[in-house]
C-alpha cells in the first residue's frame, strides 16, 4: 500500500519523469486512495500522483493484484514496454520475484536502498 511519501521522493519522481517512462502500480482500494490523496493534499499541496507518472494503476481499478503475473503483463502490454528495458521497483520481495520471473529488471527497496542505488539501476537505461 502507498503510505507517506517524503518530499525528496516526490522531487526524485519529478526529476525522473522527463527522462524515463514512469508508472505507478499499487495494490490498494478506493478507501485507502481517498485517505492517501487527502494526506498528499495536506502535506504536499497536490491532489494525487498523476502528474508524477505517465500512468497510475491501482489494483482495485484494474481488478488485478501484485504479485500475480497478469498485472505486470497488463502494464507491459498496455504501454508497449519491453520486458528487458523495464525496471520494477517495489518494497515487497514477493512482488519483485514475480516481476523478475517475467524477465523484468527489478530493484528491491529496503532499508539499505538509497537514491544512489536507484540511480545506479537507472543508469543501465
C-alpha positions in Angstrom: 0.0 0.0 0.0 1.1 3.5 -0.6 2.0 5.1 2.7 3.5 8.5 3.3 5.8 10.0 0.7 8.7 12.2 1.8 9.2 15.4 -0.3 12.5 14.1 -1.6 10.8 11.1 -3.2 8.3 13.4 -5.0 11.3 15.6 -6.1 13.0 12.4 -7.4 9.9 11.4 -9.4 9.7 14.9 -10.9 13.3 14.6 -11.9 12.9 11.1 -13.4 9.7 11.6 -15.3 11.1 13.7 -18.2 13.9 11.1 -18.7 12.1 7.8 -18.2 8.6 6.4 -18.7 7.3 6.1 -15.2 4.3 4.2 -13.9 2.8 3.6 -10.5 1.4 0.1 -9.8 -0.2 -0.2 -6.4 -2.3 -2.8 -4.6 -4.9 -0.7 -2.9 -8.5 0.1 -2.6 -10.7 3.1 -3.0 -10.9 4.0 0.7 -7.2 3.9 1.1 -6.6 6.0 -2.0 -9.1 8.6 -0.8 -7.2 8.8 2.5 -3.8 8.9 0.8 -5.0 11.7 -1.6 -6.2 13.7 1.4 -2.7 13.3 3.0 -1.0 14.3 -0.2 -3.1 17.5 -0.4 -2.4 18.4 3.3 1.3 17.5 3.3 2.4 18.4 -0.3 -0.4 20.5 -1.8 -1.1 18.1 -4.6 -4.3 16.2 -5.3 -2.8 12.9 -6.4 0.3 11.4 -8.1 -0.9 11.5 -11.7 1.5 14.4 -12.5 4.4 12.4 -11.3 3.8 9.3 -13.5 2.9 8.7 -17.1 0.2 6.4 -15.9 -1.2 5.3 -12.5 -2.5 1.7 -12.0 -4.4 0.8 -8.8 -5.3 -2.8 -8.3 -8.9 -2.1 -7.4 -9.5 -0.3 -10.6 -7.9 -2.8 -13.0 -9.0 -5.9 -10.9 -5.5 -7.4 -10.8 -3.1 -7.6 -7.9 0.6 -8.0 -7.4 2.3 -10.5 -7.2 0.1 -12.1 -9.9 2.0 -12.1 -13.2 -1.1 -10.9 -15.0 -0.8 -7.4 -13.5 2.7 -7.0 -14.8 1.8 -8.4 -18.2 -1.2 -6.0 -18.3 1.0 -2.9 -17.7 3.7 -4.1 -20.1 1.2 -4.7 -22.9 -0.9 -1.6 -22.3 2.2 0.6 -22.6 4.1 -1.4 -25.2 7.0 -1.8 -22.7 9.9 -4.1 -23.5 10.5 -6.6 -20.6 14.3 -6.3 -20.7 14.1 -2.5 -20.7 11.6 -2.2 -17.8 12.7 -1.6 -14.2 10.2 -2.6 -11.5 10.8 -1.0 -8.0 9.0 -2.4 -5.0 9.4 -2.9 -1.3 7.8 -6.4 -1.2 10.1 -9.3 -2.2 7.2 -11.5 -3.5 6.3 -8.7 -6.0 10.0 -8.4 -7.0 10.3 -12.2 -7.5 7.1 -12.3 -9.6 8.3 -9.4 -11.9 11.7 -10.9 -12.2 10.3 -14.3 -13.3 8.9 -12.5 -16.3 12.3 -11.1 -17.2 11.6 -7.6 -15.8 14.6 -5.9 -14.2 14.0 -5.2 -10.5 15.1 -3.1 -7.6 14.1 -4.2 -4.1 13.5 -1.1 -1.9 14.5 -2.0 1.7 16.3 -0.2 4.5 19.6 -0.4 2.5 18.2 1.1 -0.7 19.4 4.6 -1.3 18.9 7.1 -4.1 22.4 6.2 -5.3 21.2 2.6 -5.8 18.2 3.8 -7.7 20.3 6.0 -10.0 22.8 3.1 -10.5 20.0 0.8 -11.5 18.6 3.5 -13.8 22.0 4.2 -15.4 21.5 1.0 -17.4 18.6 2.5 -19.2 
